[in-house]
Amino acid sequence: MTSTQNRTYRVRTYGCQMNVHDSERLSGLLEDAGYTAAPEGAEADVVVLNTCAVRENADNKLYGNLGHLRPVKDGHPGMQIAVGGCLAQKDRASIVTRAPWVDVVFGTHNVGSLPALLERARHNDEAQVEIKEALEVFPSSLPAKRDSAYAGWVSISVGCNNTCTFCIVPALRGKERDRRPGDVLAEVQALVDQGVLEVTLLGQNVNAYGVEFRERGAFADLLRSAGRVEGLERVRFTSPHPREFTDDVIEAMAETPAVCPQLHMPLQSGSDDVLRRMRRGYRQDRYLGIIDRVRAAMPHAAITTDIIVGFPGETEADFQQTLDVVAAARFASAFTFQYSKRPGTPAAEMDVQLPKEVVQERYLRLTALQEEISWSENLAVVGRTVELLVASGEGSKDADRGRLSGRARDGRLVHFTSADGVRPGDVVETVVTAAKPHFLIADGPLLSHRRTRAGDAGEAGVRPSTRGIGLGMPTVGVPVALPPAPACG
């Protein structure tokens, strides 16, 4: 295998938290194979685009970025470009047809192949496209270079068994595969041993966890077990599905001090008819019942959601029901999306695709309502003492205003008055003095400041790394080179 010493890389990530976590794996794999991260502002020898097929205009964004990279590659002998992720899984060989300067295309099921594919592309001097239809190894059995010294993603499952008509994820990520609890907890422990204070359990549908090994209540048990890991201060999870959300999860959240009083519960629509056509498997009453039970168990929980506006056939009456549910649920915040067709999904073939101007007008009404609710909910926090895990890069104007930023236990973003010696990864307490729709302000003196190992690591520029935790699964280190592709004849 040709030496990769002194070759640099950069991974660009698009899309969801799953992609962010996959990019940590890609970075870990490349470093294991001898690459080093490119310094800020320097051109990398290898650029990896980890793509999304769900967000609007994902295709245009990819090919626009590839177009910008072409002249860079022309002026950088030996540079390689790799495209992975959901859009690569979907578009496959058409990527190198449209952008023949791409060297490697790999899918969601064979992330671990990247270093060997790069080597084969160099050896053969031709593009390598490798898309697998099923998972080769669970991603968490691969090494990872973590982005944060104080917070980490821990995948508990990959894939999804749902059949939502607007979503292409199951076709690209496959059926749900669950990790064993011991595997998950071993990775949590490995992160905590390196100073990490907060983990987020990650899956396409976290509360369906356990379906593969047929253990009811597995997710609630996992929350409790993670909460018992000594040194772990905060446990979050994303994203659950209302159809499988059960009261034992609410009880585990309320009874486990480390589990944060925060819930992201996708609504998508407040109309029973639209939910039926979305094939979501629940109705308005069930959804609001979950919200009520969460608030009864955790009165100060911050609940957030996802909402799609303008699903095919959505009437004004349907949309009004969405507004009514939003008003009743009083979400702390909402990720709102205008429906757009995703080729390959049932919704893309449905009748009554709404005009863009109708969708836009409804979207503006929804966001105006949610903005008002978010501000009101944040105003209710003014005067409250909050514990913050100090973050990095969350407040774009913090330096100009003498502030730092942190996340409260309920997930709210708080900009607070800076103090000597406070670092990302440390924990502070302060009092909220003002509120805006999307953040809180704490302009008074700190009540307390606790220096942490995460803060020490961040200050030293050290990031956690995990070698790959996969009980009984193959380990991955420096990859063996793939055999050369057969010549066409």
Order of alpha helices (4+ residues) and beta strands (2+ residues): beta-alpha-beta-beta-alpha-beta-alpha-alpha-beta-alpha-beta-beta-beta-beta-alpha-beta-alpha-beta-alpha-beta-alpha-beta-alpha-alpha-beta-alpha-beta-alpha-beta-alpha-beta-beta-beta-beta-beta-beta-alpha-beta
